[in-house]
Amino acid sequence: MPATPKSAGDHAETLALQHLQRHGLALVRRNYRVARGPRARGGEIDLILRERDGTLVFVEVRSRADAAFGGALASVTARKQQRLVLAARHYLAQLAQVPPCRFDVVAIDAGAVQWVRAAFDA
């Protein structure tokens, strides 16, 4: 078991990445952060991957020791979704062409991995 919340989060991200790569997604970027500032409210995208068809997938990874209180999936609140969308827009603004995109969530409850494709819309 990881010793700190940071190491637990890193471990969960690694598990999620391995799971998604086994399903054919390719890593583009890990831990994309948007700094707070006058024009940005901050935010982070845990994983950015690409599907074989070119779709860019923004992934939020959530982990809980057990499924109490709704578990990991329930912890992706509307506010969290808004911050992910803002960070994704920031990332996409740097690209010459914007590919098809979606937001996925990988929820890990007591070690069980659940991948929810298109978990929410922008």
Backbone as a printed PyTorch tensor [residue, N CA C, xyz], in Angstrom:
tensor([[[  0.8490,  -1.1870,   0.0000],
         [  0.0000,   0.0000,   0.0000],
         [  0.8860,   1.2390,   0.0000]],

        [[  0.6240,   2.2070,  -0.8800],
         [  1.4270,   3.4240,  -0.9290],
         [  1.3900,   4.1770,   0.3960]],

        [[  2.4920,   4.8470,   0.7140],
         [  2.6600,   5.4740,   2.0200],
         [  2.0110,   6.8460,   2.1350]],

        [[  1.8770,   7.5790,   1.0460],
         [  1.3340,   8.9360,   1.0960],
         [  0.1950,   9.0710,   0.0910]],

        [[ -0.6480,  10.1050,   0.2730],
         [ -1.7020,  10.3370,  -0.7290],
         [ -1.1270,  10.5470,  -2.1370]],

        [[ -0.0010,  11.2280,  -2.2460],
         [  0.6320,  11.4540,  -3.5550],
         [  1.0720,  10.1260,  -4.1690]],

        [[  1.7220,   9.2840,  -3.3830],
         [  2.1690,   8.0050,  -3.9300],
         [  0.9740,   7.1010,  -4.2570]],

        [[ -0.1010,   7.2090,  -3.4730],
         [ -1.3110,   6.4400,  -3.7750],
         [ -1.9160,   6.9050,  -5.0960]],

        [[ -1.9390,   8.2210,  -5.3070],
         [ -2.4530,   8.7630,  -6.5620],
         [ -1.6000,   8.3610,  -7.7490]],

        [[ -0.2900,   8.4140,  -7.5780],
         [  0.6240,   8.0000,  -8.6510],
         [  0.4260,   6.5280,  -8.9890]],

        [[  0.2420,   5.7150,  -7.9650],
         [  0.0230,   4.2790,  -8.1690],
         [ -1.2890,   4.0410,  -8.9330]],

        [[ -2.3360,   4.7640,  -8.5470],
         [ -3.6270,   4.6220,  -9.2320],
         [ -3.5130,   5.0420, -10.6920]],

        [[ -2.8010,   6.1270, -10.9560],
         [ -2.6100,   6.5780, -12.3390],
         [ -1.8530,   5.5370, -13.1560]],

        [[ -0.8590,   4.9210, -12.5550],
         [ -0.0940,   3.8850, -13.2480],
         [ -0.9830,   2.6830, -13.5680]],

        [[ -1.8030,   2.2600, -12.6030],
         [ -2.7400,   1.1530, -12.8450],
         [ -3.7040,   1.5030, -13.9790]],

        [[ -4.2390,   2.7220, -13.9440],
         [ -5.1740,   3.1590, -14.9790],
         [ -4.4940,   3.1990, -16.3420]],

        [[ -3.2970,   3.7490, -16.3960],
         [ -2.5590,   3.8290, -17.6570],
         [ -2.3120,   2.4430, -18.2260]],

        [[ -1.8730,   1.5250, -17.4030],
         [ -1.6290,   0.1580, -17.8720],
         [ -2.9060,  -0.4810, -18.4080]],

        [[ -4.0100,  -0.2540, -17.7070],
         [ -5.3010,  -0.7970, -18.1370],
         [ -5.6840,  -0.2380, -19.5130]],

        [[ -5.5540,   1.0670, -19.6810],
         [ -5.9340,   1.7050, -20.9430],
         [ -4.9990,   1.3030, -22.0840]],

        [[ -3.7200,   1.1700, -21.7910],
         [ -2.7720,   0.7420, -22.8250],
         [ -3.0680,  -0.6880, -23.2690]],

        [[ -3.4860,  -1.5440, -22.3420],
         [ -3.8750,  -2.9100, -22.7080],
         [ -5.0730,  -2.9160, -23.6640]],

        [[ -5.8560,  -1.8490, -23.6220],
         [ -7.0190,  -1.7220, -24.5000],
         [ -6.7000,  -0.9040, -25.7520]],

        [[ -5.4280,  -0.6810, -26.0140],
         [ -5.0240,  -0.0700, -27.2740],
         [ -4.8440,   1.4280, -27.2930]],

        [[ -5.0050,   2.1140, -26.1740],
         [ -4.7920,   3.5500, -26.1510],
         [ -3.3080,   3.8470, -25.9950]],

        [[ -2.8680,   4.9650, -26.5640],
         [ -1.4610,   5.3610, -26.4930],
         [ -1.3330,   6.6320, -25.6570]],

        [[ -0.3650,   6.6390, -24.7730],
         [ -0.1350,   7.7990, -23.9080],
         [  0.3590,   8.9810, -24.7260]],

        [[ -0.2700,  10.1360, -24.5210],
         [  0.1650,  11.3960, -25.1160],
         [  0.8520,  12.2400, -24.0500]],

        [[  0.2170,  12.3300, -22.8730],
         [  0.7680,  13.1600, -21.8000],
         [  0.1940,  12.7110, -20.4740]],

        [[  1.0110,  12.8420, -19.4490],
         [  0.5900,  12.4990, -18.0880],
         [  0.6790,  13.7520, -17.2320]],

        [[ -0.3190,  13.9750, -16.3950],
         [ -0.3550,  15.0920, -15.4450],
         [ -0.1890,  16.4480, -16.1220]],

        [[ -1.0820,  16.7510, -17.0460],
         [ -1.0810,  18.0630, -17.7010],
         [ -1.7100,  19.0730, -16.7510]],

        [[ -0.9370,  20.0890, -16.3870],
         [ -1.3950,  21.0790, -15.4120],
         [ -1.5510,  22.4490, -16.0510]],

        [[ -2.5960,  23.1450, -15.6180],
         [ -2.8220,  24.5300, -16.0050],
         [ -2.6430,  25.3580, -14.7400]],

        [[ -1.7030,  26.2890, -14.7910],
         [ -1.4240,  27.1210, -13.6170],
         [ -2.5500,  28.1210, -13.3920]],

        [[ -2.7150,  28.5000, -12.1670],
         [ -3.6740,  29.5570, -11.8540],
         [ -3.0710,  30.8830, -12.2670]],

        [[ -3.9060,  31.7450, -12.7480],
         [ -3.4390,  33.0570, -13.1670],
         [ -4.6140,  33.9190, -13.5540]],

        [[ -4.3380,  35.0850, -14.1230],
         [ -5.4320,  35.9980, -14.4520],
         [ -6.3960,  35.4350, -15.4940]],

        [[ -5.9120,  34.5360, -16.3670],
         [ -6.7720,  34.0010, -17.4170],
         [ -7.0360,  32.5060, -17.2630]],

        [[ -6.4670,  31.8890, -16.2630],
         [ -6.6500,  30.4480, -16.0720],
         [ -6.9880,  30.1720, -14.6140]],

        [[ -7.9310,  29.2770, -14.3980],
         [ -8.3600,  28.9540, -13.0410],
         [ -7.6390,  27.7460, -12.4790]],

        [[ -6.7610,  27.1730, -13.2400],
         [ -6.0350,  26.0050, -12.7630],
         [ -6.7700,  24.7230, -13.0760]],

        [[ -6.0710,  23.6400, -12.9150],
         [ -6.6630,  22.3400, -13.1690],
         [ -5.5990,  21.3700, -13.6390]],

        [[ -5.9460,  20.1070, -13.6240],
         [ -5.0100,  19.0650, -14.0450],
         [ -5.7810,  17.9430, -14.7160]],

        [[ -5.1750,  17.4130, -15.7500],
         [ -5.7030,  16.2200, -16.3990],
         [ -4.7180,  15.1070, -16.0860]],

        [[ -5.2030,  14.0460, -15.4630],
         [ -4.3150,  12.9650, -15.0430],
         [ -3.6270,  12.3060, -16.2290]],

        [[ -4.4040,  11.9280, -17.2400],
         [ -3.8520,  11.2370, -18.4060],
         [ -4.5020,  11.7720, -19.6740]],

        [[ -3.6980,  11.9540, -20.7010],
         [ -4.2070,  12.2600, -22.0330],
         [ -3.7030,  11.1440, -22.9320]],

        [[ -4.6460,  10.4600, -23.5700],
         [ -4.3010,   9.3230, -24.4290],
         [ -4.9620,   9.4910, -25.7890]],

        [[ -4.5320,   8.6660, -26.7330],
         [ -5.1160,   8.6850, -28.0670],
         [ -5.6050,   7.2840, -28.4210]],

        [[ -6.8640,   7.2350, -28.8910],
         [ -7.4320,   5.9840, -29.3930],
         [ -6.8340,   5.6920, -30.7580]],

        [[ -6.9580,   4.4710, -31.2080],
         [ -6.4480,   4.0850, -32.5310],
         [ -7.0690,   4.9050, -33.6470]],

        [[ -8.3210,   5.3520, -33.4580],
         [ -9.0040,   6.1330, -34.4940],
         [ -8.6520,   7.6190, -34.4540]],

        [[ -7.7440,   8.0120, -33.5400],
         [ -7.3050,   9.4000, -33.4440],
         [ -8.0080,  10.2160, -32.3830]],

        [[ -9.0470,   9.6730, -31.7660],
         [ -9.7590,  10.4000, -30.7140],
         [ -8.8280,  10.6710, -29.5410]],

        [[ -8.8250,  11.9230, -29.0880],
         [ -8.0350,  12.3140, -27.9280],
         [ -8.8920,  12.0820, -26.6900]],

        [[ -8.3450,  11.3820, -25.7130],
         [ -9.1070,  10.9910, -24.5270],
         [ -8.4830,  11.6310, -23.2870]],

        [[ -9.2680,  12.4710, -22.6220],
         [ -8.8500,  13.0990, -21.3730],
         [ -9.3810,  12.2330, -20.2410]],

        [[ -8.4740,  11.7630, -19.3790],
         [ -8.8560,  10.7750, -18.3710],
         [ -8.6360,  11.3210, -16.9660]],

        [[ -9.6760,  11.2280, -16.1640],
         [ -9.5900,  11.5120, -14.7310],
         [ -9.5030,  10.1770, -14.0100]],

        [[ -8.5030,  10.0340, -13.1480],
         [ -8.3120,   8.8050, -12.3810],
         [ -8.6890,   9.0930, -10.9300]],

        [[ -9.5860,   8.2800, -10.3910],
         [ -9.9970,   8.4220,  -8.9980],
         [ -9.8450,   7.0710,  -8.3180]],

        [[ -9.3730,   7.1030,  -7.0880],
         [ -9.1330,   5.8630,  -6.3530],
         [ -9.6410,   6.0060,  -4.9260]],

        [[-10.2390,   4.9340,  -4.4430],
         [-10.7020,   4.8670,  -3.0640],
         [-10.3500,   3.4970,  -2.5100]],

        [[-10.1030,   3.4540,  -1.2210],
         [ -9.7650,   2.1820,  -0.5700],
         [-10.9530,   1.2300,  -0.5740]],

        [[-12.1840,   1.7840,  -0.5590],
         [-13.3850,   0.9590,  -0.6470],
         [-14.4630,   1.7660,  -1.3640]],

        [[-15.5920,   1.1610,  -1.5810],
         [-16.6570,   1.8000,  -2.3570],
         [-17.6640,   2.5490,  -1.4810]],

        [[-17.3310,   2.8060,  -0.2330],
         [-18.2350,   3.5280,   0.6580],
         [-18.4900,   4.9390,   0.1220]],

        [[-19.6450,   5.4910,   0.4400],
         [-20.0220,   6.8470,   0.0500],
         [-20.0180,   7.0330,  -1.4660]],

        [[-20.3750,   6.0010,  -2.2000],
         [-20.4610,   6.1120,  -3.6480],
         [-19.2100,   5.7030,  -4.3780]],

        [[-18.1210,   5.5460,  -3.6700],
         [-16.8800,   5.0970,  -4.2840],
         [-16.1870,   6.1590,  -5.1130]],

        [[-15.1840,   5.7140,  -5.8520],
         [-14.3280,   6.6120,  -6.6150],
         [-15.0930,   7.3460,  -7.7100]],

        [[-15.9830,   6.6630,  -8.3870],
         [-16.7130,   7.2720,  -9.4990],
         [-17.5640,   8.4460,  -9.0300]],

        [[-18.1830,   8.3150,  -7.8930],
         [-19.0350,   9.3840,  -7.3590],
         [-18.2360,  10.6190,  -6.9610]],

        [[-16.9250,  10.4850,  -6.8290],
         [-16.1080,  11.6340,  -6.4170],
         [-15.7730,  12.5830,  -7.5700]],

        [[-16.2040,  12.2530,  -8.7830],
         [-15.9930,  13.1520,  -9.9230],
         [-17.2110,  14.0760,  -9.9870]],

        [[-17.1280,  15.1490,  -9.2160],
         [-18.2390,  16.0880,  -9.0670],
         [-18.3590,  17.0100, -10.2800]],

        [[-19.4410,  17.7590, -10.3290],
         [-19.6440,  18.7360, -11.4110],
         [-18.5230,  19.7720, -11.4180]],

        [[-18.0930,  20.2030, -10.2580],
         [-16.9890,  21.1780, -10.1800],
         [-15.7000,  20.5740, -10.7470]],

        [[-15.4200,  19.3210, -10.4020],
         [-14.2340,  18.6370, -10.9230],
         [-14.3310,  18.5200, -12.4370]],

        [[-15.5040,  18.1950, -12.9410],
         [-15.7000,  18.0970, -14.3860],
         [-15.4280,  19.4330, -15.0710]],

        [[-15.9010,  20.5260, -14.4810],
         [-15.6620,  21.8570, -15.0460],
         [-14.1720,  22.1590, -15.1340]],

        [[-13.4380,  21.8240, -14.1040],
         [-11.9910,  22.0850, -14.1030],
         [-11.2790,  21.2300, -15.1430]],

        [[-11.7380,  19.9970, -15.3430],
         [-11.1600,  19.1410, -16.3750],
         [-11.4350,  19.7130, -17.7630]],

        [[-12.6430,  20.1850, -17.9800],
         [-12.9980,  20.7750, -19.2710],
         [-12.1390,  22.0190, -19.5380]],

        [[-11.9630,  22.8610, -18.5250],
         [-11.1190,  24.0530, -18.6900],
         [ -9.6830,  23.6720, -19.0430]],

        [[ -9.1420,  22.6840, -18.3510],
         [ -7.7700,  22.2340, -18.6350],
         [ -7.6790,  21.6380, -20.0360]],

        [[ -8.6990,  20.8870, -20.4400],
         [ -8.7060,  20.2890, -21.7820],
         [ -8.7590,  21.3760, -22.8490]],

        [[ -9.5640,  22.3880, -22.6430],
         [ -9.6330,  23.5010, -23.6090],
         [ -8.2770,  24.1910, -23.7180]],

        [[ -7.6130,  24.3560, -22.5940],
         [ -6.2880,  24.9670, -22.5890],
         [ -5.3240,  24.1170, -23.4080]],

        [[ -5.3680,  22.8120, -23.2090],
         [ -4.4980,  21.9010, -23.9520],
         [ -4.8140,  21.9580, -25.4470]],

        [[ -6.0910,  21.8950, -25.7960],
         [ -6.5020,  21.8780, -27.1970],
         [ -6.1610,  23.1770, -27.9250]],

        [[ -6.1250,  24.2840, -27.1900],
         [ -5.7970,  25.5760, -27.8030],
         [ -4.3750,  25.5960, -28.3540]],

        [[ -3.5350,  24.6840, -27.9090],
         [ -2.1470,  24.6250, -28.3680],
         [ -1.9780,  23.7870, -29.6360]],

        [[ -3.0280,  23.1010, -30.0620],
         [ -2.9360,  22.2110, -31.2110],
         [ -3.3330,  22.9360, -32.4970]],

        [[ -2.6960,  22.5610, -33.5880],
         [ -3.0210,  23.1410, -34.8880],
         [ -4.4060,  22.7000, -35.3470]],

        [[ -4.7360,  21.4320, -35.1250],
         [ -6.0480,  20.8870, -35.4520],
         [ -6.5930,  20.1680, -34.2360]],

        [[ -7.8700,  20.3870, -33.9750],
         [ -8.5000,  19.7480, -32.8260],
         [ -9.1450,  18.4350, -33.2770]],

        [[ -8.6690,  17.3140, -32.7280],
         [ -9.2400,  16.0150, -33.0910],
         [-10.5370,  15.7730, -32.3200]],

        [[-11.2550,  14.7190, -32.6570],
         [-12.3980,  14.3330, -31.8120],
         [-11.8800,  14.0560, -30.4020]],

        [[-12.6770,  14.4070, -29.3950],
         [-12.2430,  14.2670, -27.9960],
         [-13.3660,  13.6780, -27.1580]],

        [[-12.9680,  13.1260, -26.0180],
         [-13.9510,  12.6990, -25.0330],
         [-13.3100,  12.7050, -23.6500]],

        [[-14.1650,  12.6520, -22.6320],
         [-13.7250,  12.6090, -21.2380],
         [-14.0940,  11.2590, -20.6440]],

        [[-13.0800,  10.5300, -20.1940],
         [-13.2760,   9.2380, -19.5510],
         [-12.8950,   9.3430, -18.0850]],

        [[-13.4000,   8.4180, -17.2910],
         [-13.0110,   8.2990, -15.8870],
         [-12.5850,   6.8600, -15.6590]],

        [[-11.4620,   6.6980, -14.9750],
         [-11.0580,   5.3830, -14.4880],
         [-11.1880,   5.4400, -12.9690]],

        [[-12.1100,   4.6460, -12.4550],
         [-12.3660,   4.5930, -11.0230],
         [-11.7870,   3.2940, -10.4730]],

        [[-11.0190,   3.4180,  -9.4050],
         [-10.4020,   2.2460,  -8.7830],
         [-10.9020,   2.1730,  -7.3420]],

        [[-11.7070,   1.1540,  -7.0680],
         [-12.2460,   0.9290,  -5.7350],
         [-11.6900,  -0.3750,  -5.2010]],

        [[-10.9170,  -0.2840,  -4.1220],
         [-10.3160,  -1.4620,  -3.4900],
         [ -9.5660,  -2.3090,  -4.5170]],

        [[ -8.8810,  -1.6490,  -5.4540],
         [ -8.0680,  -2.3400,  -6.4480],
         [ -8.8040,  -2.7670,  -7.7060]],

        [[-10.1400,  -2.6830,  -7.7150],
         [-10.9300,  -3.0480,  -8.8990],
         [-11.0180,  -1.8450,  -9.8340]],

        [[-10.6310,  -2.0430, -11.1020],
         [-10.5880,  -0.9600, -12.0820],
         [-11.8820,  -0.9330, -12.8860]],

        [[-12.4990,   0.2580, -12.9470],
         [-13.6920,   0.4650, -13.7660],
         [-13.4150,   1.6290, -14.7120]],

        [[-13.4970,   1.3730, -16.0300],
         [-13.2550,   2.3930, -17.0360],
         [-14.6020,   2.8360, -17.6060]],

        [[-14.9040,   4.1210, -17.4420],
         [-16.1520,   4.6720, -17.9560],
         [-15.8120,   5.5790, -19.1320]],

        [[-16.1300,   5.1060, -20.3360],
         [-15.9030,   5.9020, -21.5440],
         [-16.9870,   6.9780, -21.6420]],

        [[-16.5640,   8.1470, -22.1270],
         [-17.5040,   9.2660, -22.2940],
         [-18.3280,   9.4810, -21.0130]],

        [[-17.6290,   9.6070, -19.9080],
         [-18.2620,   9.7340, -18.5950],
         [-19.0480,  11.0240, -18.4690]],

        [[-18.6230,  12.0680, -19.1670],
         [-19.3450,  13.3430, -19.1700],
         [-18.9550,  14.1070, -20.4260]],

        [[-19.7480,  15.1230, -20.7270],
         [-19.5200,  15.9630, -21.9120],
         [-19.0200,  17.3370, -21.5120]],

        [[-18.3680,  17.9790, -22.4620],
         [-17.9380,  19.3660, -22.2390],
         [-19.1420,  20.2720, -22.4470]]])
